[in-house]
Amino acid sequence: MDAPSSTAGVVLARFIEGMRQANGIIAGSSGMPWLRFRVFNALGAAFWVGLWATLAYRRAMRHPTGLCSDRLR
């Protein structure tokens, strides 16, 4: 597995159910160095958390009785 596609695969695997669990096995089987895997797995996790936190925040800001209802006063 070449470096650009394998690192992108590790990051994107966070967003695909099933691939997230198999991510480490596939990376290890393909010979990806563990440090590179850890860095890009952490980067993928940060993107994943950022996406869901942003979506939740935007949803809460639109809901009139949500957690952010005091901004409408």
GIHUMO-V929186 format. One record per pair of residues at least 12 apart in sequence whose C-alpha atoms are under 7 Angstrom apart, sorted by the first residue. I is the first residue (numbers start at 1). J is the second residue. Records with the same first field share a line. If there is no record, write none. Layout:
BEGIN
I: J ; J
END
This chain:
BEGIN
1: 30
7: 40
10: 23 ; 40 ; 41
11: 40 ; 41 ; 43 ; 44
12: 44
14: 44 ; 45 ; 48
15: 48
END
